[in-house]
Amino acid sequence: PNIRAGMCADQLFACTNCHVKVGFDQLSSQQQLCKVRHQRHRSTCSITSTPSQDCRKLFPLAACGYCKTEFHCLSVGDSSETCKKCQADCKQYGEPKRCSYCTQKCAFQGHICLRCRNSERKYGSPIFCEECKLKCAFSRPQIQKDKVNGRTLCSLCTVDYRRARYQEERHLETERSVSKR
């Protein structure tokens, strides 16, 4: 079920860091950090920050060593390179094995990781990824393929493609703003 679909437009939720009340769509998906810029009082902030900076930029972004999901390190000095979900799975199931589809070391139960298992259940058997040439992509609907230029990519290559496209767009924006001056 889609959590966002049941949210009322007038409901407010607190940021995990600064406790400012914002709309649900203004919070990051995993750590519930605010995306909006606002003036903050130093007494309410757990980390000294400059005014008008959103909370997501206060915490470093890290990639999980197992599932490769990006997450914000919420505690200062936290050098853990594992997301909370994988930490809990490590405690419950022990050290993960390599997934037989995507070859990532994130298969906690059995020989297929949760991401590939859910994709297989939803889209059918895996097919070859156009980028990494592994049999770890899934036949997604055309609407989702259009987001990656119509290509059939696995989840990791999709993230890499979107990141590269975002950086390219930012680079073009900075070139345009410099050329306007």
OpenMM code with the backbone's topology and positions (N, CA, C; nanometers):
from openmm import Vec3, app, unit

residues = "PRO ASN ILE ARG ALA GLY MET CYS ALA ASP GLN LEU PHE ALA CYS THR ASN CYS HIS VAL LYS VAL GLY PHE ASP GLN LEU SER SER GLN GLN GLN LEU CYS LYS VAL ARG HIS GLN ARG HIS ARG SER THR CYS SER ILE THR SER THR PRO SER GLN ASP CYS ARG LYS LEU PHE PRO LEU ALA ALA CYS GLY TYR CYS LYS THR GLU PHE HIS CYS LEU SER VAL GLY ASP SER SER GLU THR CYS LYS LYS CYS GLN ALA ASP CYS LYS GLN TYR GLY GLU PRO LYS ARG CYS SER TYR CYS THR GLN LYS CYS ALA PHE GLN GLY HIS ILE CYS LEU ARG CYS ARG ASN SER GLU ARG LYS TYR GLY SER PRO ILE PHE CYS GLU GLU CYS LYS LEU LYS CYS ALA PHE SER ARG PRO GLN ILE GLN LYS ASP LYS VAL ASN GLY ARG THR LEU CYS SER LEU CYS THR VAL ASP TYR ARG ARG ALA ARG TYR GLN GLU GLU ARG HIS LEU GLU THR GLU ARG SER VAL SER LYS ARG".split()
positions = [
    Vec3(0.0823, -0.1191, 0.0000),
    Vec3(0.0000, 0.0000, 0.0000),
    Vec3(0.0861, 0.1246, 0.0000),
    Vec3(0.0406, 0.2233, -0.0713),
    Vec3(0.1132, 0.3495, -0.0814),
    Vec3(0.0809, 0.4363, 0.0394),
    Vec3(0.1805, 0.4630, 0.1208),
    Vec3(0.1612, 0.5422, 0.2419),
    Vec3(0.1235, 0.6850, 0.2057),
    Vec3(0.1866, 0.7387, 0.1023),
    Vec3(0.1639, 0.8777, 0.0644),
    Vec3(0.0206, 0.9012, 0.0157),
    Vec3(-0.0426, 0.7980, -0.0405),
    Vec3(-0.1767, 0.8154, -0.0950),
    Vec3(-0.2771, 0.8498, 0.0148),
    Vec3(-0.2589, 0.7995, 0.1354),
    Vec3(-0.3514, 0.8241, 0.2442),
    Vec3(-0.3197, 0.9481, 0.3248),
    Vec3(-0.2135, 1.0189, 0.2914),
    Vec3(-0.1735, 1.1365, 0.3681),
    Vec3(-0.2594, 1.2565, 0.3301),
    Vec3(-0.3058, 1.3264, 0.4291),
    Vec3(-0.3811, 1.4494, 0.4051),
    Vec3(-0.2826, 1.5618, 0.3767),
    Vec3(-0.3243, 1.6554, 0.2968),
    Vec3(-0.2367, 1.7658, 0.2587),
    Vec3(-0.2047, 1.8556, 0.3770),
    Vec3(-0.2939, 1.8594, 0.4765),
    Vec3(-0.2721, 1.9493, 0.5894),
    Vec3(-0.1989, 1.8850, 0.7061),
    Vec3(-0.1635, 1.7563, 0.6965),
    Vec3(-0.0912, 1.6903, 0.8044),
    Vec3(0.0562, 1.7290, 0.8008),
    Vec3(0.1151, 1.7488, 0.9174),
    Vec3(0.2558, 1.7831, 0.9280),
    Vec3(0.3295, 1.6760, 1.0058),
    Vec3(0.4560, 1.6553, 0.9702),
    Vec3(0.5391, 1.5544, 1.0336),
    Vec3(0.6710, 1.6180, 1.0737),
    Vec3(0.7325, 1.5684, 1.1792),
    Vec3(0.8548, 1.6282, 1.2329),
    Vec3(0.9782, 1.5696, 1.1666),
    Vec3(1.0742, 1.6564, 1.1383),
    Vec3(1.2051, 1.6151, 1.0875),
    Vec3(1.2781, 1.5413, 1.1994),
    Vec3(1.3492, 1.4359, 1.1673),
    Vec3(1.4222, 1.3576, 1.2664),
    Vec3(1.5304, 1.4392, 1.3349),
    Vec3(1.5896, 1.5339, 1.2633),
    Vec3(1.7001, 1.6111, 1.3178),
    Vec3(1.6547, 1.7363, 1.3916),
    Vec3(1.5859, 1.8246, 1.3226),
    Vec3(1.5553, 1.9560, 1.3804),
    Vec3(1.4146, 1.9656, 1.4374),
    Vec3(1.3310, 1.8658, 1.4149),
    Vec3(1.1949, 1.8573, 1.4679),
    Vec3(1.1014, 1.9657, 1.4153),
    Vec3(1.1374, 2.0279, 1.3044),
    Vec3(1.0501, 2.1251, 1.2396),
    Vec3(0.9374, 2.0475, 1.1729),
    Vec3(0.8155, 2.0977, 1.1834),
    Vec3(0.6990, 2.0317, 1.1245),
    Vec3(0.6879, 2.0702, 0.9775),
    Vec3(0.6884, 1.9688, 0.8898),
    Vec3(0.6762, 1.9901, 0.7457),
    Vec3(0.5808, 1.8858, 0.6898),
    Vec3(0.5381, 1.9042, 0.5655),
    Vec3(0.4532, 1.8068, 0.4988),
    Vec3(0.5292, 1.6779, 0.4716),
    Vec3(0.4573, 1.5675, 0.4583),
    Vec3(0.5199, 1.4371, 0.4398),
    Vec3(0.6070, 1.4319, 0.3145),
    Vec3(0.5651, 1.5000, 0.2084),
    Vec3(0.6423, 1.5000, 0.0845),
    Vec3(0.7702, 1.5814, 0.0958),
    Vec3(0.7858, 1.6588, 0.2035),
    Vec3(0.9072, 1.7373, 0.2248),
    Vec3(1.0080, 1.6648, 0.3144),
    Vec3(0.9850, 1.5357, 0.3427),
    Vec3(1.0792, 1.4563, 0.4215),
    Vec3(1.1454, 1.3536, 0.3311),
    Vec3(1.2744, 1.3231, 0.3577),
    Vec3(1.3427, 1.2204, 0.2800),
    Vec3(1.2813, 1.0853, 0.3128),
    Vec3(1.2912, 0.9919, 0.2208),
    Vec3(1.2169, 0.8672, 0.2329),
    Vec3(1.2640, 0.7767, 0.3467),
    Vec3(1.3934, 0.7665, 0.3710),
    Vec3(1.4388, 0.6705, 0.4709),
    Vec3(1.4566, 0.7299, 0.6094),
    Vec3(1.5335, 0.8349, 0.6230),
    Vec3(1.5640, 0.8881, 0.7550),
    Vec3(1.4701, 0.9995, 0.7993),
    Vec3(1.3743, 1.0357, 0.7154),
    Vec3(1.2764, 1.1390, 0.7491),
    Vec3(1.3432, 1.2723, 0.7849),
    Vec3(1.4393, 1.3144, 0.7034),
    Vec3(1.5060, 1.4437, 0.7193),
    Vec3(1.4390, 1.5441, 0.6271),
    Vec3(1.4238, 1.6683, 0.6743),
    Vec3(1.3527, 1.7675, 0.5947),
    Vec3(1.4342, 1.8077, 0.4717),
    Vec3(1.3611, 1.8332, 0.3630),
    Vec3(1.4221, 1.8743, 0.2371),
    Vec3(1.4150, 2.0247, 0.2192),
    Vec3(1.3284, 2.0897, 0.2934),
    Vec3(1.3053, 2.2331, 0.2740),
    Vec3(1.4069, 2.3152, 0.3500),
    Vec3(1.4368, 2.4316, 0.2953),
    Vec3(1.5271, 2.5243, 0.3637),
    Vec3(1.4450, 2.6074, 0.4607),
    Vec3(1.4955, 2.6207, 0.5816),
    Vec3(1.4248, 2.6993, 0.6812),
    Vec3(1.5244, 2.7538, 0.7820),
    Vec3(1.4836, 2.8556, 0.8521),
    Vec3(1.5686, 2.9123, 0.9578),
    Vec3(1.5551, 2.8229, 1.0802),
    Vec3(1.6669, 2.7855, 1.1391),
    Vec3(1.6672, 2.6965, 1.2545),
    Vec3(1.7312, 2.7649, 1.3724),
    Vec3(1.6822, 2.7379, 1.4906),
    Vec3(1.7465, 2.7882, 1.6113),
    Vec3(1.8553, 2.6906, 1.6516),
    Vec3(1.9685, 2.7400, 1.6977),
    Vec3(2.0782, 2.6523, 1.7370),
    Vec3(2.0381, 2.5569, 1.8491),
    Vec3(1.9455, 2.5965, 1.9342),
    Vec3(1.9064, 2.5115, 2.0457),
    Vec3(1.8310, 2.3871, 1.9996),
    Vec3(1.7645, 2.3934, 1.8831),
    Vec3(1.6880, 2.2780, 1.8362),
    Vec3(1.7693, 2.1886, 1.7446),
    Vec3(1.8867, 2.2321, 1.7037),
    Vec3(1.9665, 2.1562, 1.6082),
    Vec3(2.0685, 2.0698, 1.6805),
    Vec3(2.0789, 1.9441, 1.6416),
    Vec3(2.1755, 1.8560, 1.7056),
    Vec3(2.3170, 1.8798, 1.6532),
    Vec3(2.3287, 1.9383, 1.5358),
    Vec3(2.4581, 1.9702, 1.4775),
    Vec3(2.4563, 2.1175, 1.4420),
    Vec3(2.5648, 2.1886, 1.4711),
    Vec3(2.5679, 2.3302, 1.4363),
    Vec3(2.5658, 2.3419, 1.2849),
    Vec3(2.4750, 2.4218, 1.2360),
    Vec3(2.4591, 2.4339, 1.0914),
    Vec3(2.4412, 2.5795, 1.0547),
    Vec3(2.4607, 2.6048, 0.9273),
    Vec3(2.4368, 2.7396, 0.8788),
    Vec3(2.2870, 2.7564, 0.8592),
    Vec3(2.2352, 2.8765, 0.8769),
    Vec3(2.0926, 2.8976, 0.8536),
    Vec3(2.0576, 2.8699, 0.7080),
    Vec3(1.9336, 2.8374, 0.6837),
    Vec3(1.8812, 2.8101, 0.5495),
    Vec3(1.9495, 2.6921, 0.4823),
    Vec3(1.9754, 2.5886, 0.5559),
    Vec3(2.0315, 2.4673, 0.4967),
    Vec3(1.9421, 2.3513, 0.5374),
    Vec3(1.9036, 2.2654, 0.4406),
    Vec3(1.8162, 2.1557, 0.4773),
    Vec3(1.8947, 2.0478, 0.5511),
    Vec3(1.8256, 1.9711, 0.6318),
    Vec3(1.8899, 1.8746, 0.7212),
    Vec3(1.9620, 1.7626, 0.6463),
    Vec3(1.9153, 1.7307, 0.5254),
    Vec3(1.9810, 1.6229, 0.4514),
    Vec3(2.1271, 1.6549, 0.4228),
    Vec3(2.1595, 1.7833, 0.4083),
    Vec3(2.2970, 1.8209, 0.3760),
    Vec3(2.3878, 1.8212, 0.4983),
    Vec3(2.3303, 1.8090, 0.6182),
    Vec3(2.4113, 1.8075, 0.7396),
    Vec3(2.4785, 1.6721, 0.7621),
    Vec3(2.4195, 1.5675, 0.7091),
    Vec3(2.4687, 1.4327, 0.7336),
    Vec3(2.5323, 1.3759, 0.6071),
    Vec3(2.6475, 1.3114, 0.6211),
    Vec3(2.7125, 1.2555, 0.5022),
    Vec3(2.6316, 1.1403, 0.4431),
    Vec3(2.6366, 1.1289, 0.3132),
    Vec3(2.5683, 1.0222, 0.2418),
    Vec3(2.6647, 0.9056, 0.2268),
    Vec3(2.6185, 0.7856, 0.2575),
    Vec3(2.7021, 0.6663, 0.2463),
    Vec3(2.6242, 0.5586, 0.1718),
    Vec3(2.6956, 0.4666, 0.1122),
    Vec3(2.6320, 0.3533, 0.0449),
    Vec3(2.6532, 0.2291, 0.1308),
    Vec3(2.5483, 0.1530, 0.1484),
    Vec3(2.5553, 0.0319, 0.2296),
    Vec3(2.6526, -0.0660, 0.1643),
    Vec3(2.7345, -0.1280, 0.2444),
    Vec3(2.8322, -0.2237, 0.1942),
    Vec3(2.7693, -0.3504, 0.1406),
    Vec3(2.6462, -0.3779, 0.1805),
    Vec3(2.5786, -0.4988, 0.1341),
    Vec3(2.4823, -0.4692, 0.0185),
    Vec3(2.3785, -0.3935, 0.0438),
    Vec3(2.2734, -0.3749, -0.0571),
    Vec3(2.2990, -0.2558, -0.1501),
    Vec3(2.4010, -0.1739, -0.1215),
    Vec3(2.4398, -0.0567, -0.2015),
    Vec3(2.3357, 0.0552, -0.1990),
    Vec3(2.2408, 0.0502, -0.1061),
    Vec3(2.1439, 0.1572, -0.0896),
    Vec3(2.2128, 0.2758, -0.0245),
    Vec3(2.1837, 0.3963, -0.0721),
    Vec3(2.2416, 0.5157, -0.0121),
    Vec3(2.1594, 0.5562, 0.1094),
    Vec3(2.2276, 0.5989, 0.2151),
    Vec3(2.1600, 0.6429, 0.3363),
    Vec3(2.2430, 0.7507, 0.4022),
    Vec3(2.1796, 0.8291, 0.4891),
    Vec3(2.2486, 0.9346, 0.5625),
    Vec3(2.2992, 0.8789, 0.6949),
    Vec3(2.4269, 0.9041, 0.7273),
    Vec3(2.4818, 0.8657, 0.8582),
    Vec3(2.4288, 0.9673, 0.9589),
    Vec3(2.3352, 0.9260, 1.0426),
    Vec3(2.2662, 1.0198, 1.1305),
    Vec3(2.3441, 1.0552, 1.2551),
    Vec3(2.4300, 0.9664, 1.3032),
    Vec3(2.5051, 0.9992, 1.4238),
    Vec3(2.6455, 1.0439, 1.3873),
    Vec3(2.6963, 1.1414, 1.4616),
    Vec3(2.8292, 1.1966, 1.4354),
    Vec3(2.9332, 1.0895, 1.4656),
    Vec3(3.0256, 1.0721, 1.3756),
    Vec3(3.1315, 0.9733, 1.3947),
    Vec3(3.0896, 0.8316, 1.3612),
    Vec3(2.9692, 0.8149, 1.3058),
    Vec3(2.9232, 0.6815, 1.2682),
    Vec3(2.9951, 0.6396, 1.1414),
    Vec3(3.0851, 0.5458, 1.1544),
    Vec3(3.1628, 0.5009, 1.0386),
    Vec3(3.1063, 0.3717, 0.9812),
    Vec3(2.9901, 0.3296, 1.0300),
    Vec3(2.9282, 0.2071, 0.9819),
    Vec3(2.8884, 0.2234, 0.8361),
    Vec3(2.9300, 0.1331, 0.7550),
    Vec3(2.8964, 0.1365, 0.6132),
    Vec3(2.7834, 0.0396, 0.5827),
    Vec3(2.6930, 0.0227, 0.6798),
    Vec3(2.5815, -0.0687, 0.6630),
    Vec3(2.4526, 0.0025, 0.7023),
    Vec3(2.3496, -0.0103, 0.6190),
    Vec3(2.2216, 0.0530, 0.6504),
    Vec3(2.1536, -0.0218, 0.7652),
    Vec3(2.0537, 0.0406, 0.8242),
    Vec3(1.9859, -0.0181, 0.9398),
    Vec3(1.9193, -0.1508, 0.9054),
    Vec3(1.8624, -0.1626, 0.7867),
    Vec3(1.7954, -0.2864, 0.7455),
    Vec3(1.8956, -0.4003, 0.7373),
    Vec3(2.0111, -0.3762, 0.6767),
    Vec3(2.1123, -0.4821, 0.6647),
    Vec3(2.1748, -0.5146, 0.8013),
    Vec3(2.1885, -0.4144, 0.8890),
    Vec3(2.2387, -0.4406, 1.0242),
    Vec3(2.1446, -0.5345, 1.0982),
    Vec3(2.0138, -0.5078, 1.0864),
    Vec3(1.9155, -0.5941, 1.1520),
    Vec3(1.9165, -0.7340, 1.0918),
    Vec3(1.9287, -0.7430, 0.9598),
    Vec3(1.9339, -0.8744, 0.8945),
    Vec3(2.0597, -0.9508, 0.9325),
    Vec3(2.1726, -0.8805, 0.9494),
    Vec3(2.2965, -0.9465, 0.9927),
    Vec3(2.2793, -1.0077, 1.1315),
    Vec3(2.2137, -0.9332, 1.2201),
    Vec3(2.1903, -0.9856, 1.3545),
    Vec3(2.0980, -1.1063, 1.3517),
    Vec3(1.9944, -1.1005, 1.2672),
    Vec3(1.8957, -1.2072, 1.2649),
    Vec3(1.9425, -1.3297, 1.1862),
    Vec3(2.0044, -1.3090, 1.0685),
    Vec3(2.0373, -1.4204, 0.9796),
    Vec3(2.1867, -1.4491, 0.9676),
    Vec3(2.2711, -1.3617, 1.0184),
    Vec3(2.4150, -1.3795, 1.0046),
    Vec3(2.4677, -1.3152, 0.8778),
    Vec3(2.5919, -1.3432, 0.8463),
    Vec3(2.6594, -1.2850, 0.7295),
    Vec3(2.5886, -1.3262, 0.5998),
    Vec3(2.5627, -1.2303, 0.5084),
    Vec3(2.4918, -1.2636, 0.3842),
    Vec3(2.5806, -1.3353, 0.2830),
    Vec3(2.5143, -1.4013, 0.1892),
    Vec3(2.5828, -1.4680, 0.0779),
    Vec3(2.5648, -1.3818, -0.0462),
    Vec3(2.6372, -1.4131, -0.1511),
    Vec3(2.6222, -1.3409, -0.2772),
    Vec3(2.4928, -1.3837, -0.3450),
    Vec3(2.4211, -1.2870, -0.3982),
    Vec3(2.2972, -1.3135, -0.4706),
    Vec3(2.3320, -1.3815, -0.6029),
    Vec3(2.2565, -1.4837, -0.6383),
    Vec3(2.2870, -1.5558, -0.7621),
    Vec3(2.2502, -1.4750, -0.8867),
    Vec3(2.1719, -1.3669, -0.8733),
    Vec3(2.1378, -1.2830, -0.9877),
    Vec3(2.2306, -1.1626, -0.9985),
    Vec3(2.2296, -1.0760, -0.8981),
    Vec3(2.3028, -0.9489, -0.9084),
    Vec3(2.4462, -0.9579, -0.8551),
    Vec3(2.4846, -1.0663, -0.7983),
    Vec3(2.6178, -1.0955, -0.7430),
    Vec3(2.6584, -1.0033, -0.6279),
    Vec3(2.5641, -0.9265, -0.5730),
    Vec3(2.5937, -0.8443, -0.4553),
    Vec3(2.5874, -0.9327, -0.3316),
    Vec3(2.6681, -0.9006, -0.2335),
    Vec3(2.6705, -0.9792, -0.1099),
    Vec3(2.5588, -0.9290, -0.0186),
    Vec3(2.4350, -0.9626, -0.0555),
    Vec3(2.3208, -0.9141, 0.0225),
    Vec3(2.2068, -1.0161, 0.0298),
    Vec3(2.2359, -1.1430, 0.0047),
    Vec3(2.1336, -1.2477, 0.0146),
    Vec3(2.1361, -1.3037, 0.1562),
    Vec3(2.0522, -1.2497, 0.2426),
    Vec3(2.0494, -1.2932, 0.3816),
    Vec3(1.9731, -1.4231, 0.3989),
    Vec3(1.8692, -1.4405, 0.3200),
    Vec3(1.7893, -1.5633, 0.3260),
    Vec3(1.7975, -1.6324, 0.1910),
    Vec3(1.8526, -1.7503, 0.1854),
    Vec3(1.8609, -1.8234, 0.0600),
    Vec3(1.9721, -1.7713, -0.0296),
    Vec3(1.9541, -1.7893, -0.1596),
    Vec3(2.0582, -1.7520, -0.2554),
    Vec3(2.0215, -1.6310, -0.3412),
    Vec3(1.9041, -1.5690, -0.3141),
    Vec3(1.8608, -1.4519, -0.3890),
    Vec3(1.8341, -1.3389, -0.2898),
    Vec3(1.8844, -1.2187, -0.3212),
    Vec3(1.8645, -1.1042, -0.2318),
    Vec3(1.7184, -1.0578, -0.2366),
    Vec3(1.6801, -0.9783, -0.1403),
    Vec3(1.5423, -0.9315, -0.1282),
    Vec3(1.5001, -0.8473, -0.2481),
    Vec3(1.5892, -0.7608, -0.2970),
    Vec3(1.5564, -0.6758, -0.4121),
    Vec3(1.5272, -0.7609, -0.5355),
    Vec3(1.6123, -0.8594, -0.5623),
    Vec3(1.5917, -0.9470, -0.6783),
    Vec3(1.4696, -1.0372, -0.6584),
    Vec3(1.4482, -1.0840, -0.5366),
    Vec3(1.3332, -1.1690, -0.5072),
    Vec3(1.2030, -1.0928, -0.5316),
    Vec3(1.1963, -0.9692, -0.4833),
    Vec3(1.0750, -0.8893, -0.5050),
    Vec3(1.0557, -0.8560, -0.6523),
    Vec3(1.1643, -0.8247, -0.7232),
    Vec3(1.1543, -0.7949, -0.8666),
    Vec3(1.1123, -0.9180, -0.9451),
    Vec3(1.1633, -1.0338, -0.9065),
    Vec3(1.1267, -1.1579, -0.9746),
    Vec3(0.9782, -1.1886, -0.9540),
    Vec3(0.9301, -1.1656, -0.8329),
    Vec3(0.7886, -1.1885, -0.8022),
    Vec3(0.7002, -1.0924, -0.8827),
    Vec3(0.7475, -0.9687, -0.8989),
    Vec3(0.6669, -0.8656, -0.9643),
    Vec3(0.6772, -0.8693, -1.1169),
    Vec3(0.8000, -0.8956, -1.1716),
    Vec3(0.8220, -0.8830, -1.3159),
    Vec3(0.8586, -1.0134, -1.3869),
    Vec3(0.8796, -1.1211, -1.3134),
    Vec3(0.9156, -1.2475, -1.3771),
    Vec3(1.0655, -1.2738, -1.3713),
    Vec3(1.1121, -1.3686, -1.4484),
    Vec3(1.2526, -1.4099, -1.4474),
    Vec3(1.3458, -1.2977, -1.4915),
    Vec3(1.4696, -1.2980, -1.4413),
    Vec3(1.5646, -1.1924, -1.4785),
    Vec3(1.6110, -1.2055, -1.6235),
    Vec3(1.6479, -1.0906, -1.6796),
    Vec3(1.7039, -1.0841, -1.8147),
    Vec3(1.8372, -1.0103, -1.8062),
    Vec3(1.9095, -1.0052, -1.9167),
    Vec3(2.0416, -0.9428, -1.9157),
    Vec3(2.0317, -0.7905, -1.9109),
    Vec3(2.1148, -0.7306, -1.8272),
    Vec3(2.1252, -0.5857, -1.8161),
    Vec3(2.2076, -0.5356, -1.9339),
    Vec3(2.1644, -0.4260, -1.9957),
    Vec3(2.2340, -0.3715, -2.1114),
    Vec3(2.3678, -0.3083, -2.0739),
    Vec3(2.3845, -0.2715, -1.9477),
    Vec3(2.5074, -0.2035, -1.9054),
    Vec3(2.6119, -0.3015, -1.8519),
    Vec3(2.5784, -0.3775, -1.7484),
    Vec3(2.6773, -0.4649, -1.6835),
    Vec3(2.6793, -0.6057, -1.7422),
    Vec3(2.5859, -0.6369, -1.8297),
    Vec3(2.5774, -0.7658, -1.9010),
    Vec3(2.5521, -0.8849, -1.8097),
    Vec3(2.5085, -0.8613, -1.6852),
    Vec3(2.4710, -0.9707, -1.5959),
    Vec3(2.3227, -0.9992, -1.6122),
    Vec3(2.2817, -1.1197, -1.5791),
    Vec3(2.1411, -1.1561, -1.5875),
    Vec3(2.0733, -1.1164, -1.4565),
    Vec3(2.0601, -0.9849, -1.4366),
    Vec3(2.0041, -0.9343, -1.3111),
    Vec3(1.9040, -0.8214, -1.3321),
    Vec3(1.8690, -0.7915, -1.4560),
    Vec3(1.7665, -0.6908, -1.4847),
    Vec3(1.6323, -0.7612, -1.4968),
    Vec3(1.5259, -0.6851, -1.4854),
    Vec3(1.3925, -0.7426, -1.4959),
    Vec3(1.3125, -0.6619, -1.5961),
    Vec3(1.2215, -0.7281, -1.6646),
    Vec3(1.1410, -0.6654, -1.7686),
    Vec3(1.0364, -0.5763, -1.7036),
    Vec3(1.0666, -0.4492, -1.6938),
    Vec3(0.9781, -0.3521, -1.6287),
    Vec3(0.8858, -0.2884, -1.7317),
    Vec3(0.7795, -0.2248, -1.6864),
    Vec3(0.6889, -0.1563, -1.7800),
    Vec3(0.7595, -0.0437, -1.8557),
    Vec3(0.7055, -0.0076, -1.9692),
    Vec3(0.7672, 0.0937, -2.0550),
    Vec3(0.7802, 0.2277, -1.9841),
    Vec3(0.6877, 0.2608, -1.8951),
    Vec3(0.6934, 0.3878, -1.8219),
    Vec3(0.8223, 0.3959, -1.7410),
    Vec3(0.8606, 0.2855, -1.6775),
    Vec3(0.9841, 0.2846, -1.5992),
    Vec3(1.1070, 0.2816, -1.6893),
    Vec3(1.0981, 0.2157, -1.8024),
    Vec3(1.2108, 0.2134, -1.8964),
    Vec3(1.2376, 0.3518, -1.9542),
    Vec3(1.1317, 0.4300, -1.9735),
    Vec3(1.1466, 0.5650, -2.0280),
    Vec3(1.2293, 0.6531, -1.9355),
    Vec3(1.2292, 0.6244, -1.8064),
    Vec3(1.3065, 0.7031, -1.7098),
    Vec3(1.4560, 0.6821, -1.7264),
    Vec3(1.4945, 0.5708, -1.7905),
    Vec3(1.6364, 0.5424, -1.8145),
    Vec3(1.6632, 0.5330, -1.9646),
    Vec3(1.5969, 0.6199, -2.0399),
    Vec3(1.6179, 0.6307, -2.1843),
    Vec3(1.5803, 0.5035, -2.2595),
    Vec3(1.4790, 0.4312, -2.2102),
    Vec3(1.4294, 0.3123, -2.2783),
    Vec3(1.5172, 0.1900, -2.2655),
    Vec3(1.6172, 0.1945, -2.1820),
    Vec3(1.7113, 0.0825, -2.1677),
    Vec3(1.6632, -0.0167, -2.0631),
    Vec3(1.7081, -0.1407, -2.0731),
    Vec3(1.6800, -0.2429, -1.9734),
    Vec3(1.8015, -0.2526, -1.8830),
    Vec3(1.7884, -0.1966, -1.7627),
    Vec3(1.9002, -0.1917, -1.6685),
    Vec3(1.8637, -0.2597, -1.5378),
    Vec3(1.9643, -0.3137, -1.4707),
    Vec3(1.9442, -0.3686, -1.3369),
    Vec3(1.9337, -0.2525, -1.2381),
    Vec3(1.9024, -0.2818, -1.1153),
    Vec3(1.8801, -0.1747, -1.0172),
    Vec3(2.0071, -0.0944, -0.9908),
    Vec3(2.1221, -0.1583, -0.9828),
    Vec3(2.2467, -0.0855, -0.9567),
    Vec3(2.2873, 0.0020, -1.0755),
    Vec3(2.2717, -0.0482, -1.1953),
    Vec3(2.3035, 0.0314, -1.3140),
    Vec3(2.2035, 0.1456, -1.3315),
    Vec3(2.0779, 0.1253, -1.2889),
    Vec3(1.9778, 0.2314, -1.2930),
    Vec3(2.0185, 0.3456, -1.2019),
    Vec3(2.0635, 0.3139, -1.0818),
    Vec3(2.1078, 0.4172, -0.9878),
    Vec3(2.2274, 0.4921, -1.0453),
    Vec3(2.3232, 0.4188, -1.1014),
    Vec3(2.4408, 0.4829, -1.1615),
    Vec3(2.4011, 0.5732, -1.2784),
    Vec3(2.3084, 0.5262, -1.3627),
    Vec3(2.2631, 0.6043, -1.4771),
    Vec3(2.1956, 0.7330, -1.4319),
    Vec3(2.1065, 0.7225, -1.3332),
    Vec3(2.0356, 0.8413, -1.2843),
    Vec3(2.1305, 0.9400, -1.2182),
    Vec3(2.2290, 0.8881, -1.1437),
    Vec3(2.3267, 0.9765, -1.0792),
    Vec3(2.4088, 1.0500, -1.1848),
    Vec3(2.4538, 0.9790, -1.2871),
    Vec3(2.5330, 1.0409, -1.3935),
    Vec3(2.4505, 1.1455, -1.4688),
    Vec3(2.3228, 1.1144, -1.4953),
    Vec3(2.2357, 1.2088, -1.5647),
    Vec3(2.2118, 1.3338, -1.4792),
    Vec3(2.1931, 1.3144, -1.3491),
    Vec3(2.1721, 1.4273, -1.2578),
    Vec3(2.2965, 1.5159, -1.2534),
    Vec3(2.4159, 1.4548, -1.2439),
    Vec3(2.5393, 1.5330, -1.2400),
    Vec3(2.5614, 1.6065, -1.3713),
    Vec3(2.5269, 1.5434, -1.4820),
    Vec3(2.5394, 1.6084, -1.6123),
    Vec3(2.4450, 1.7289, -1.6220),
    Vec3(2.3217, 1.7138, -1.5725),
    Vec3(2.2260, 1.8245, -1.5750),
    Vec3(2.2738, 1.9390, -1.4868),
    Vec3(2.3291, 1.9077, -1.3699),
    Vec3(2.3819, 2.0121, -1.2810),
    Vec3(2.4995, 2.0824, -1.3460),
    Vec3(2.5854, 2.0070, -1.4145),
    Vec3(2.6999, 2.0657, -1.4836),
    Vec3(2.6528, 2.1618, -1.5928),
    Vec3(2.5509, 2.1204, -1.6683),
    Vec3(2.4968, 2.2070, -1.7734),
    Vec3(2.4329, 2.3323, -1.7143),
    Vec3(2.3651, 2.3186, -1.5993),
    Vec3(2.3043, 2.4353, -1.5328),
    Vec3(2.4111, 2.5344, -1.4895),
    Vec3(2.5203, 2.4847, -1.4330),
    Vec3(2.6268, 2.5758, -1.3890),
    Vec3(2.6931, 2.6427, -1.5086),
    Vec3(2.7095, 2.5704, -1.6203),
    Vec3(2.7656, 2.6315, -1.7411),
    Vec3(2.6750, 2.7412, -1.7943),
    Vec3(2.5428, 2.7157, -1.7919),
    Vec3(2.4479, 2.8167, -1.8385),
    Vec3(2.4489, 2.9395, -1.7486),
    Vec3(2.4553, 2.9189, -1.6179),
    Vec3(2.4536, 3.0330, -1.5264),
    Vec3(2.5833, 3.1135, -1.5371),
    Vec3(2.6952, 3.0479, -1.5645),
    Vec3(2.8219, 3.1197, -1.5818),
    Vec3(2.8220, 3.1963, -1.7131),
    Vec3(2.7665, 3.1372, -1.8188),
    Vec3(2.7660, 3.2034, -1.9490),
    Vec3(2.6706, 3.3231, -1.9520),
    Vec3(2.5684, 3.3254, -1.8652),
    Vec3(2.4744, 3.4385, -1.8582),
    Vec3(2.5378, 3.5603, -1.7942),
    Vec3(2.6400, 3.5430, -1.7163),
    Vec3(2.7028, 3.6551, -1.6449),
    Vec3(2.7822, 3.7413, -1.7334),
] * unit.nanometer
topology = app.Topology()
chain = topology.addChain("A")
for resn in residues:
    res = topology.addResidue(resn, chain)
    for name in ("N", "CA", "C"):
        topology.addAtom(name, app.Element.getBySymbol(name[0]), res)
